[in-house]
Amino acid sequence: MEKTLEHLEKDVLDMIRTCYDPEIPVNIYELGLIYEVNINEEHDVHVLMTLTSPSCPVAETLPPDVEEKIRSVEGVKSAKVEITFEPTWDQSMMSEEAKLELGFL
């Protein structure tokens, strides 16, 4: 049975939550690095994300890792991660959970 887009989106978001910036002990979703997750009817996934800074040491490795993990989700046909720096990431984009984990609350 084919997954609904809602189930697929939940599975994709769960997988994104397993991706970490190696310098910060919080997943990239809770850090607020994921700006958009779009899934079309053919189950192609497009993610718009940012990095904590343009000079982030994982700029070359994190996006392909995220793509690979998303591709491994059952039902996903393809995955593409696009990096943007607009708007610029800042700490206010973090979830309450991330702020608590990092001692900002």
C-alpha positions in Angstrom: 0.0 0.0 0.0 1.4 3.4 -1.0 1.9 5.9 1.8 -0.2 9.1 1.9 1.7 12.3 1.5 1.0 13.0 5.2 2.6 9.7 6.3 5.5 10.3 4.0 6.1 13.8 5.3 6.1 12.5 8.9 8.6 9.8 8.0 10.8 12.3 6.1 10.7 14.7 9.1 11.5 11.9 11.5 14.5 11.0 9.3 15.7 14.7 9.2 15.6 14.7 13.0 18.3 12.0 12.9 20.7 14.5 11.2 23.0 16.5 13.4 25.5 19.3 13.0 28.5 17.6 14.5 29.5 20.7 16.5 26.0 21.1 18.1 24.3 18.3 20.0 20.8 19.1 18.6 19.3 17.8 15.3 19.1 20.1 12.3 15.3 20.3 12.4 15.2 21.5 16.0 18.1 23.9 15.3 15.8 25.6 12.7 18.0 24.8 9.7 15.2 23.3 7.7 13.2 26.0 6.1 10.9 23.9 3.8 10.1 20.3 3.0 8.0 19.8 -0.1 6.8 16.5 -1.4 5.0 16.2 -4.7 2.5 13.6 -5.8 5.3 11.5 -7.3 7.0 11.4 -3.9 10.0 13.5 -4.9 11.2 15.4 -1.8 12.7 18.9 -2.0 14.3 20.4 1.1 15.3 24.0 1.5 17.7 24.4 4.4 20.5 26.6 5.6 23.6 26.2 7.7 24.5 28.0 10.9 27.0 30.0 8.9 28.3 30.2 5.3 31.7 29.0 6.5 30.2 26.0 8.4 32.7 23.2 8.4 30.0 20.6 7.3 28.8 22.7 4.3 30.2 20.1 1.9 29.1 17.0 3.8 25.8 17.8 5.6 23.5 18.4 2.6 24.5 15.1 0.8 24.1 13.2 4.1 20.6 14.7 4.5 19.7 13.8 0.9 21.0 10.2 1.4 18.9 9.7 4.6 15.8 11.1 3.0 16.3 8.8 0.0 16.4 5.8 2.4 12.8 6.6 3.6 10.4 4.0 2.3 8.2 5.5 -0.4 10.6 8.4 -1.3 11.3 8.4 -5.1 14.0 11.1 -5.0 15.5 13.7 -2.7 17.1 17.1 -3.4 18.5 19.4 -0.7 19.0 23.0 -1.6 21.1 25.4 0.5 20.1 29.0 1.1 21.3 31.7 3.3 18.2 33.8 3.0 17.0 34.5 5.6 20.2 34.2 7.6 20.0 31.6 10.4 20.1 32.9 14.0 19.3 31.4 17.4 15.8 32.6 17.4 15.0 29.9 14.8 15.7 27.1 17.2 12.9 25.2 18.8 12.2 25.6 22.5 13.6 22.1 22.9 16.9 23.0 21.2 17.2 26.2 23.2 16.7 24.2 26.4 19.2 21.6 25.3 21.9 24.2 24.6 21.2 26.2 27.7 19.6 29.3 26.1 16.5 29.0 28.3 
